[in-house]
Amino acid sequence: MCDTMVALGNSTRDGSVLFAKNSDRQPNEPLLFIRIPRKKHQPGARVKCTYIEVDQVAETYEVVLLKPSWMWGAEMGINEFGLNIGNEAVFTRESYGREEKLLGMDMLRLALERCKTSEEALNLLTSLLERYGQGGNCGYEKPFTYHNAFLIADAHSAWVLETAGIYWAAEKVKDIRNISNRLSIGANFDRCHPDLVKHAVDKKWCKSEADFHFARCYSDPLVTRFSGSAARSCAARAALEKEKGRIDMQTMKKILRSHDPAVEGKQFTRHSLKSVCMHGGFIFGDHTTGSYIASINDKRCSYLVTAASTPCLALFKPYWMVEGENFTFAEDAEAAAVDFWRKRERLHRLVLENKIPDLQAYLAARDRLETELEGMMAAAADAPESRLKEIMDCALAEEEKLLQETFSTIPEPQKPGKIGGSLYYKHYWKKQNASLEQPRRYK
């Protein structure tokens, strides 16, 4: 489960393109903040994705990925040209199949490594789908299969691509757009699979081309309904519409941290499939394991990244894709990247166990720190890269200090805490907490 959104320059306060995403995954699955340099490859080379090998290209671009620890691909990411892509699970009438092919996350990484613009990425994603297909388990501690949707953005344009098996439709974004765990493209689209409509008519999902509506024809209505995506999609869209013309990073942050009104203030005792800031605790549904916001332009792209779960708790930290930064990890430093994520996850689990004596004091300190860091970020618009690295180092150091100060207030750190909520909710999180350090990787 996930939510991704974009606002083009005609809808933002400063004219930049703003892109944001929450990645919702199984709660114990670390989401790693990885940087991979530009590389050259030998003719005839192949690249091993999560399950299958595909042909490699002569050169791959530098990318920063937010990727599940066990996958080759990524939930979301950026490249050196300011191309941003976010992935969504969608549920369709087409068979998912058990055959291992490309995951949507693999396709996302391949597009970031090989494309400069949103349109190039759209073309590559559809060609990968045609050549290799999509399929295979996407779950961490339990099996989970689905099809994929993508929101793709560069400094000047954005596209929505939604798939159902080998079939797909694409819509060019005009101003604001968001996607969730549901097909959202209807009767009007800019591009599609050549047999998209014919296939639906042959399946008797619609009577004719005049009756065709992509989402209505291809969606699995039951699973889509239970995903909670309707509420999340409507809430995000309403927030973007309300701020249209003055959307900024704060707008995106507020949306990523938002909860369904029914659980606001109770989000640590109830699961919330209908919240953009998703909280786990039910047999069906996930938890937000990472979040980021991008400001994309032709000069210098800037980012706010949690590199942690639970955005309503986590600190959004400034990030720039500059040389020598100490924020991201190399792809071969997975253990350190996992430790980084799990240390921040400890805060979330302590909150669940009601072991933080004064949560409001932590949140107030976090908000003050974010304000200070974002002030530094605004003042550094034209600063040299050395200053940007100083701000990132400051953010990481101050976050570490805040975490340690918060952990130090726990009266009896070794004593088990008491999880609130229903009996099932308590059981769910007790089980998750017990396996956090050594989760069962489903195979």
VEXDREN-2710 file (C-alpha; in Angstrom, 1 decimal):
% VEXDREN-2710
k/r/px/py/pz
1/MET/0.0/0.0/0.0
2/CYS/1.3/3.5/-0.8
3/ASP/0.4/7.0/-1.8
4/THR/2.2/9.2/-4.3
5/MET/1.5/12.7/-5.5
6/VAL/2.8/15.4/-7.7
7/ALA/2.2/19.1/-8.3
8/LEU/3.6/20.7/-11.5
9/GLY/5.1/24.2/-11.5
10/ASN/1.7/25.8/-12.4
11/SER/0.3/24.6/-9.1
12/THR/3.2/25.3/-6.7
13/ARG/4.3/28.3/-4.7
14/ASP/7.7/28.7/-6.3
15/GLY/7.2/27.1/-9.8
16/SER/9.2/23.9/-9.0
17/VAL/7.7/20.5/-9.5
18/LEU/6.9/18.9/-6.1
19/PHE/6.8/15.1/-5.8
20/ALA/6.0/13.1/-2.6
21/LYS/5.5/9.5/-1.5
22/ASN/4.8/7.3/1.5
23/SER/6.0/3.7/1.0
24/ASP/3.7/1.3/2.9
25/ARG/5.2/-2.1/3.4
26/GLN/5.1/-4.9/5.9
27/PRO/6.2/-3.3/9.3
28/ASN/9.5/-5.2/9.9
29/GLU/10.8/-4.7/6.4
30/PRO/13.6/-2.1/6.4
31/LEU/13.4/0.5/3.7
32/LEU/17.0/1.4/2.8
33/PHE/18.4/4.8/1.6
34/ILE/20.9/3.7/-1.0
35/ARG/23.0/5.6/-3.5
36/ILE/24.5/4.0/-6.6
37/PRO/27.0/5.8/-8.8
38/ARG/26.9/6.1/-12.6
39/LYS/28.5/2.9/-14.1
40/LYS/29.7/1.7/-17.5
41/HIS/28.9/-1.9/-18.6
42/GLN/30.5/-4.3/-21.0
43/PRO/28.7/-5.2/-24.3
44/GLY/26.4/-8.2/-23.8
45/ALA/26.2/-7.7/-20.0
46/ARG/23.2/-8.8/-18.1
47/VAL/21.8/-7.5/-14.8
48/LYS/20.2/-9.7/-12.1
49/CYS/17.0/-8.1/-10.8
50/THR/15.1/-9.5/-7.9
51/TYR/14.1/-12.7/-9.7
52/ILE/15.2/-12.6/-13.3
53/GLU/18.1/-11.3/-15.5
54/VAL/17.6/-8.7/-18.2
55/ASP/19.9/-7.1/-20.8
56/GLN/22.1/-4.4/-19.4
57/VAL/22.8/-1.1/-21.1
58/ALA/26.2/0.5/-21.9
59/GLU/25.9/3.0/-19.1
60/THR/23.6/3.4/-16.1
61/TYR/22.9/6.8/-14.4
62/GLU/23.5/7.7/-10.7
63/VAL/20.5/7.0/-8.6
64/VAL/19.3/7.3/-5.0
65/LEU/16.8/4.7/-4.0
66/LEU/14.5/4.0/-1.1
67/LYS/14.4/0.2/-1.5
68/PRO/13.1/-2.8/0.5
69/SER/16.2/-4.5/2.0
70/TRP/15.7/-7.8/0.1
71/MET/14.8/-6.5/-3.3
72/TRP/17.0/-5.4/-6.2
73/GLY/14.4/-2.7/-7.1
74/ALA/13.0/0.2/-5.2
75/GLU/9.7/1.6/-4.0
76/MET/10.7/5.1/-5.0
77/GLY/13.8/7.0/-6.0
78/ILE/15.6/9.8/-7.9
79/ASN/18.4/10.1/-10.4
80/GLU/21.1/12.6/-11.3
81/PHE/18.8/14.3/-13.8
82/GLY/16.1/15.0/-11.3
83/LEU/13.8/12.2/-12.5
84/ASN/11.6/10.9/-9.7
85/ILE/9.4/7.7/-9.8
86/GLY/7.1/6.2/-7.2
87/ASN/5.4/2.8/-7.4
88/GLU/2.0/1.6/-6.2
89/ALA/0.4/-1.8/-5.8
90/VAL/-2.9/-2.1/-7.8
91/PHE/-5.3/-4.9/-7.8
92/THR/-6.8/-6.0/-11.1
93/ARG/-8.9/-8.7/-12.9
94/GLU/-5.8/-9.9/-14.7
95/SER/-4.0/-12.9/-13.3
96/TYR/-1.0/-12.1/-11.1
97/GLY/0.6/-15.5/-11.7
98/ARG/3.3/-17.1/-9.6
99/GLU/5.9/-17.1/-12.3
100/GLU/8.9/-14.9/-11.3
101/LYS/9.3/-12.0/-13.7
102/LEU/10.1/-8.3/-13.1
103/LEU/8.7/-6.7/-10.0
104/GLY/7.3/-3.2/-10.4
105/MET/10.1/-2.1/-8.1
106/ASP/12.6/-3.6/-10.5
107/MET/11.1/-1.7/-13.4
108/LEU/11.2/1.5/-11.4
109/ARG/15.0/1.1/-10.7
110/LEU/15.7/0.2/-14.3
111/ALA/13.9/3.4/-15.5
112/LEU/15.8/5.6/-13.1
113/GLU/19.1/4.1/-14.2
114/ARG/18.4/4.5/-17.9
115/CYS/16.2/7.5/-18.4
116/LYS/16.5/11.3/-18.2
117/THR/12.9/12.5/-18.6
118/SER/9.5/11.3/-17.5
119/GLU/8.5/10.5/-21.1
120/GLU/11.6/8.4/-21.6
121/ALA/10.8/6.5/-18.4
122/LEU/7.2/5.9/-19.5
123/ASN/8.5/4.5/-22.8
124/LEU/11.0/2.2/-21.1
125/LEU/8.5/1.0/-18.4
126/THR/6.0/-0.1/-21.1
127/SER/8.7/-1.8/-23.2
128/LEU/10.0/-3.7/-20.1
129/LEU/6.4/-4.8/-19.4
130/GLU/6.0/-6.0/-23.0
131/ARG/9.3/-7.8/-23.1
132/TYR/9.7/-9.3/-19.7
133/GLY/6.3/-9.1/-18.0
134/GLN/5.6/-8.5/-14.3
135/GLY/5.2/-11.1/-11.6
136/GLY/6.5/-12.7/-8.5
137/ASN/6.1/-12.4/-4.7
138/CYS/6.5/-8.9/-3.4
139/GLY/6.0/-9.7/0.3
140/TYR/8.6/-9.8/3.1
141/GLU/7.2/-12.0/5.9
142/LYS/4.2/-13.2/4.0
143/PRO/3.4/-13.7/0.2
144/PHE/1.8/-10.7/-1.6
145/THR/1.3/-10.3/-5.3
146/TYR/-0.1/-7.4/-7.3
147/HIS/0.2/-5.3/-10.4
148/ASN/1.8/-1.9/-10.5
149/ALA/1.1/1.8/-11.1
150/PHE/3.8/4.5/-11.4
151/LEU/3.9/8.3/-11.0
152/ILE/6.8/9.6/-13.0
153/ALA/8.1/13.3/-12.8
154/ASP/10.9/15.5/-14.0
155/ALA/11.4/19.2/-13.8
156/HIS/8.9/19.9/-16.6
157/SER/6.4/17.1/-16.8
158/ALA/4.8/14.1/-15.2
159/TRP/3.0/10.9/-16.2
160/VAL/0.7/8.4/-14.5
161/LEU/1.2/4.8/-15.8
162/GLU/-1.2/2.1/-14.6
163/THR/-0.9/-1.6/-15.5
164/ALA/-3.0/-4.8/-15.4
165/GLY/-0.9/-7.7/-16.3
166/ILE/0.6/-6.9/-19.8
167/TYR/-2.1/-4.2/-20.4
168/TRP/-1.6/-0.5/-19.5
169/ALA/-2.9/3.0/-19.8
170/ALA/-1.0/6.3/-19.3
171/GLU/-2.2/9.8/-18.6
172/LYS/-0.1/13.0/-18.8
173/VAL/-0.4/15.2/-15.7
174/LYS/-1.8/18.7/-16.3
175/ASP/-1.4/20.3/-12.8
176/ILE/-1.9/18.1/-9.8
177/ARG/-2.2/14.3/-9.6
178/ASN/-2.1/11.6/-7.0
179/ILE/-2.2/7.8/-7.2
180/SER/-2.9/5.2/-4.6
181/ASN/-3.6/1.4/-4.5
182/ARG/-6.3/1.5/-7.2
183/LEU/-6.6/2.1/-10.9
184/SER/-7.5/5.7/-11.4
185/ILE/-7.4/6.3/-15.2
186/GLY/-10.9/6.3/-16.7
187/ALA/-12.2/6.7/-20.2
188/ASN/-9.7/9.5/-21.1
189/PHE/-6.0/8.7/-21.4
190/ASP/-3.1/9.7/-23.6
191/ARG/-1.5/6.4/-24.4
192/CYS/-2.4/2.7/-23.9
193/HIS/-1.6/-0.9/-24.8
194/PRO/-2.8/-1.5/-28.4
195/ASP/-5.2/-4.2/-27.3
196/LEU/-6.4/-2.5/-24.1
197/VAL/-9.9/-1.9/-25.2
198/LYS/-10.3/-5.0/-27.4
199/HIS/-9.2/-7.2/-24.5
200/ALA/-11.8/-5.7/-22.2
201/VAL/-14.6/-6.1/-24.8
202/ASP/-13.5/-9.7/-25.4
203/LYS/-13.7/-10.4/-21.6
204/LYS/-17.2/-8.8/-21.6
205/TRP/-16.0/-6.2/-19.0
206/CYS/-17.6/-3.6/-21.3
207/LYS/-19.8/-3.6/-24.3
208/SER/-17.8/-1.5/-26.7
209/GLU/-15.1/1.1/-27.1
210/ALA/-17.7/3.8/-26.3
211/ASP/-18.4/2.0/-23.0
212/PHE/-14.7/1.6/-22.0
213/HIS/-13.4/2.9/-18.7
214/PHE/-10.0/1.5/-17.8
215/ALA/-10.4/1.5/-14.0
216/ARG/-14.0/0.2/-14.1
217/CYS/-13.1/-2.6/-16.6
218/TYR/-9.8/-3.8/-15.2
219/SER/-10.0/-3.3/-11.4
220/ASP/-10.6/-6.1/-8.9
221/PRO/-13.4/-4.3/-7.0
222/LEU/-13.2/-6.3/-3.8
223/VAL/-9.5/-6.1/-3.0
224/THR/-9.4/-2.5/-4.2
225/ARG/-12.2/-1.6/-1.8
226/PHE/-10.5/-3.3/1.1
227/SER/-7.2/-1.6/0.4
228/GLY/-8.6/1.7/1.9
229/SER/-7.2/3.5/-1.2
230/ALA/-10.5/5.4/-2.0
231/ALA/-10.3/7.3/1.3
232/ARG/-6.6/8.0/1.0
233/SER/-6.8/9.0/-2.6
234/CYS/-9.7/11.4/-2.0
235/ALA/-8.0/12.9/1.1
236/ALA/-4.7/13.6/-0.7
237/ARG/-6.5/15.0/-3.8
238/ALA/-8.7/17.3/-1.7
239/ALA/-5.6/18.7/0.1
240/LEU/-3.8/19.3/-3.1
241/GLU/-6.8/21.0/-4.7
242/LYS/-7.2/23.2/-1.6
243/GLU/-3.7/24.5/-1.8
244/LYS/-3.4/24.6/-5.6
245/GLY/-1.3/27.5/-6.7
246/ARG/0.5/27.7/-3.4
247/ILE/1.6/24.0/-2.8
248/ASP/5.0/23.8/-1.2
249/MET/7.0/21.2/0.7
250/GLN/5.0/21.9/3.9
251/THR/1.8/21.0/2.0
252/MET/3.3/17.7/1.0
253/LYS/4.6/17.0/4.5
254/LYS/1.2/17.6/6.0
255/ILE/-0.4/15.2/3.6
256/LEU/2.2/12.5/4.2
257/ARG/1.6/12.8/7.9
258/SER/-2.2/12.8/7.7
259/HIS/-4.6/10.3/9.3
260/ASP/-8.2/9.4/8.7
261/PRO/-10.4/11.5/11.0
262/ALA/-11.7/8.4/12.7
263/VAL/-8.2/7.4/14.0
264/GLU/-6.5/10.8/14.4
265/GLY/-5.1/10.9/17.9
266/LYS/-5.6/7.1/18.2
267/GLN/-3.2/6.0/15.5
268/PHE/-1.0/4.1/18.0
269/THR/-3.8/2.0/19.2
270/ARG/-5.7/1.3/15.9
271/HIS/-4.7/0.3/12.4
272/SER/-5.5/2.8/9.7
273/LEU/-5.8/1.6/6.1
274/LYS/-7.6/4.8/5.2
275/SER/-4.8/7.1/6.5
276/VAL/-2.0/8.4/4.1
277/CYS/0.3/7.9/7.1
278/MET/-0.6/4.3/7.4
279/HIS/-0.4/2.4/10.7
280/GLY/-0.3/-1.4/10.7
281/GLY/-2.1/-3.7/13.0
282/PHE/-4.5/-5.8/10.9
283/ILE/-4.2/-8.9/8.8
284/PHE/-4.8/-6.9/5.7
285/GLY/-2.7/-3.7/5.3
286/ASP/0.8/-2.3/5.8
287/HIS/2.7/0.4/7.6
288/THR/4.4/3.4/6.2
289/THR/8.1/2.4/6.3
290/GLY/9.6/5.5/4.6
291/SER/8.7/8.9/3.2
292/TYR/10.2/11.6/1.0
293/ILE/9.4/14.9/-0.7
294/ALA/11.2/16.3/-3.8
295/SER/11.5/19.8/-5.1
296/ILE/12.5/19.3/-8.8
297/ASN/13.9/22.1/-11.0
298/ASP/16.6/22.8/-13.5
299/LYS/19.0/24.3/-11.0
300/ARG/19.3/22.2/-7.9
301/CYS/16.8/19.5/-6.7
302/SER/16.3/19.3/-3.0
303/TYR/14.6/16.7/-0.8
304/LEU/13.1/16.0/2.6
305/VAL/13.6/12.4/3.6
306/THR/12.6/10.5/6.8
307/ALA/14.8/7.4/6.1
308/ALA/12.5/6.0/8.8
309/SER/9.0/4.7/9.2
310/THR/5.9/6.5/10.6
311/PRO/6.1/10.0/9.2
312/CYS/3.9/11.4/11.9
313/LEU/6.8/10.5/14.3
314/ALA/9.9/10.7/12.1
315/LEU/12.1/13.8/11.4
316/PHE/12.1/15.0/7.8
317/LYS/15.7/15.7/7.0
318/PRO/17.2/17.8/4.2
319/TYR/18.9/16.0/1.4
320/TRP/20.8/17.0/-1.7
321/MET/22.4/14.6/-4.2
322/VAL/26.0/16.0/-3.8
323/GLU/29.3/14.3/-3.7
324/GLY/30.7/13.3/-0.3
325/GLU/27.4/13.4/1.6
326/ASN/27.1/11.0/4.6
327/PHE/23.4/10.4/4.5
328/THR/23.0/7.6/2.0
329/PHE/24.6/4.1/2.0
330/ALA/26.4/2.2/-0.7
331/GLU/24.6/-0.8/-2.1
332/ASP/27.2/-3.1/-0.5
333/ALA/26.6/-1.6/2.9
334/GLU/23.2/-3.1/3.5
335/ALA/23.9/-4.1/7.1
336/ALA/24.7/-0.5/8.1
337/ALA/21.6/0.8/6.2
338/VAL/19.4/-1.7/8.0
339/ASP/20.8/-0.7/11.4
340/PHE/20.2/3.0/10.6
341/TRP/16.5/2.2/9.7
342/ARG/16.0/-0.1/12.7
343/LYS/17.4/2.4/15.2
344/ARG/14.7/4.9/14.1
345/GLU/12.1/2.2/14.1
346/ARG/12.9/1.6/17.8
347/LEU/11.2/5.0/18.5
348/HIS/8.0/3.8/16.9
349/ARG/7.9/0.5/18.8
350/LEU/8.5/2.3/22.1
351/VAL/5.6/4.7/21.4
352/LEU/3.4/1.6/20.6
353/GLU/4.4/0.2/24.0
354/ASN/3.6/3.4/25.8
355/LYS/7.2/3.7/27.1
356/ILE/7.9/7.3/26.1
357/PRO/6.9/9.3/29.1
358/ASP/6.2/12.6/27.2
359/LEU/5.5/12.0/23.5
360/GLN/4.3/15.6/23.1
361/ALA/7.7/16.9/24.3
362/TYR/9.4/14.8/21.7
363/LEU/7.1/16.0/18.9
364/ALA/7.5/19.6/19.9
365/ALA/11.3/19.2/19.9
366/ARG/11.1/17.5/16.5
367/ASP/9.0/20.3/15.1
368/ARG/11.4/22.9/16.3
369/LEU/14.3/21.0/14.7
370/GLU/12.5/20.7/11.4
371/THR/11.8/24.4/11.4
372/GLU/15.5/25.2/12.0
373/LEU/16.7/22.7/9.3
374/GLU/14.2/24.0/6.8
375/GLY/15.3/27.5/7.5
376/MET/18.9/26.4/6.8
377/MET/17.7/24.7/3.6
378/ALA/15.9/27.8/2.3
379/ALA/19.0/30.0/3.0
380/ALA/21.3/27.5/1.2
381/ALA/19.5/27.7/-2.2
382/ASP/22.6/29.0/-3.9
383/ALA/25.2/27.8/-1.4
384/PRO/28.2/25.7/-2.3
385/GLU/28.0/21.9/-1.9
386/SER/30.2/22.1/1.2
387/ARG/27.4/24.0/3.0
388/LEU/24.8/21.5/1.9
389/LYS/26.9/18.7/3.4
390/GLU/27.1/20.7/6.6
391/ILE/23.3/21.0/6.8
392/MET/22.9/17.2/6.2
393/ASP/25.5/16.4/8.8
394/CYS/23.8/18.8/11.2
395/ALA/20.4/17.1/10.6
396/LEU/21.7/13.6/11.3
397/ALA/23.6/14.7/14.4
398/GLU/20.6/16.6/15.8
399/GLU/18.3/13.7/15.1
400/GLU/20.7/11.3/16.9
401/LYS/20.8/13.7/19.8
402/LEU/17.0/13.9/19.9
403/LEU/16.6/10.2/19.8
404/GLN/19.1/9.6/22.6
405/GLU/17.5/12.3/24.8
406/THR/14.1/10.7/24.2
407/PHE/15.3/7.1/24.9
408/SER/17.0/8.4/28.1
409/THR/13.7/9.4/29.6
410/ILE/12.4/5.8/29.7
411/PRO/12.3/4.9/33.4
412/GLU/12.7/1.1/33.0
413/PRO/14.0/0.5/29.5
414/GLN/14.2/-3.3/29.8
415/LYS/10.7/-3.7/31.2
416/PRO/8.1/-4.7/28.6
417/GLY/5.6/-2.0/27.7
418/LYS/1.9/-2.3/27.4
419/ILE/0.5/-2.0/23.9
420/GLY/-3.0/-0.4/23.7
421/GLY/-5.9/-1.2/21.4
422/SER/-7.9/-4.3/20.7
423/LEU/-6.7/-7.9/21.5
424/TYR/-5.8/-8.5/17.9
425/TYR/-3.9/-5.2/17.6
426/LYS/-1.9/-6.1/20.8
427/HIS/-1.2/-9.5/19.5
428/TYR/-0.2/-8.2/16.0
429/TRP/2.4/-5.7/17.4
430/LYS/3.7/-8.0/20.1
431/LYS/4.5/-10.5/17.3
432/GLN/6.0/-7.8/15.1
433/ASN/8.2/-6.5/17.9
434/ALA/9.5/-9.9/18.8
435/SER/10.7/-10.5/15.2
436/LEU/11.9/-7.0/14.4
437/GLU/15.6/-7.8/14.7
438/GLN/15.3/-11.3/13.1
439/PRO/12.3/-11.3/10.9
440/ARG/11.3/-14.3/8.8
441/ARG/12.0/-13.6/5.2
442/TYR/9.2/-15.3/3.2
443/LYS/10.5/-17.5/0.4
END
